[in-house]
Amino acid sequence: MPKIPAPPVPGSLQPTPKRPGKVYGPQTPAEHGHEGAASAIGWIDERTSLSGGARWMMFRKVPKGTNWFYTLGSATMFAFLSQAVTGVFLAMYYDPSATRAYDSIRYINNEVFLGEFVHGMHRWGSSVMVILIFMHMARTFFFGAYKYPRELNWVIGVALLILTMAMSFTGYLLPFDQRSYWASVVGVNINGTGPLVGPYLSDFLRAGPDFGATTLSRFYALHMMLLPGVIGALIGFHLYLVARLGTTAPPWIRAKAPEALREDKVAS
């Protein structure tokens, strides 16, 4: 019975050919680790082709005049990631109950290891994220980055601004102390004065006719699951459009006409 030939070994898995004339000694542990990491990355990339997408996202042309103002979007995304990570750690100890929410916050701040530090990062990080997203939107507006062909990215940015404010509003109630309770009551009543959808929005936020335990559960679900998921999806689409369309140059940078067009203009 004839033997079936073995399948060819992919190039990324084949060992690097040795150069003639070079003396190869025993490999050090660092060299072994480097080759192992390179082989593992090559094995994953051969099956996923992630390197192509990474090159498409990372290696792109940057307009002349790019400065530190263009880092506001990345800073806002970093603030969101910080909020997500610290929020997950806080959710491990937080109890979204009207009778135990305040005590769970006190337990986090007083008993949990680094609990007060993580809670402080999450609390002040929300204000930092709101400030950064407003600065990012202002930079986009004054630099004219909302114009063609980036109108859709501007609309997504406006939606992200609204969702960020909503996430700050829903998170403010979670300590369930006197200040957060009455401030949330005022906020929900203000939403109820809106035209047409105002009363329905107010009832939705209260989760019923009265402001109570079900309201806390509703705010916790919105703050912990719905809003972060929507924000994360929109950030991904926002980054895709940025990578595809590129960024705009500052308004004080003027594009130079090609030499051929400049000569034609002089000749005419």
Secondary structure, 3 states (H helix, E strand, C coil): CCCCCCCCCCHHHCCCCCCCCCCCCCCCHHHHHHHHHHHHHHHHHHHHCHHHHHHHHHCCCCCCCCCHHHHHHHHHHHHHHHHHHHHHHHHCCCCCCCCCHHHHHHHHHHCCCCHHHHHHHHHHHHHHHHHHHHHHHHHHHHCCCCCCCCHHHHHHHHHHHHHHHHHHHHHHCCCCCHHHHHHHHHHHHHHHCCCCCHHHHHHHHHCCCCCCHHHHHHHHHHHHHHHHHHHHHHHHHHHHHHHHHCCCCCCCCCCCCCHHHHHHHHHC
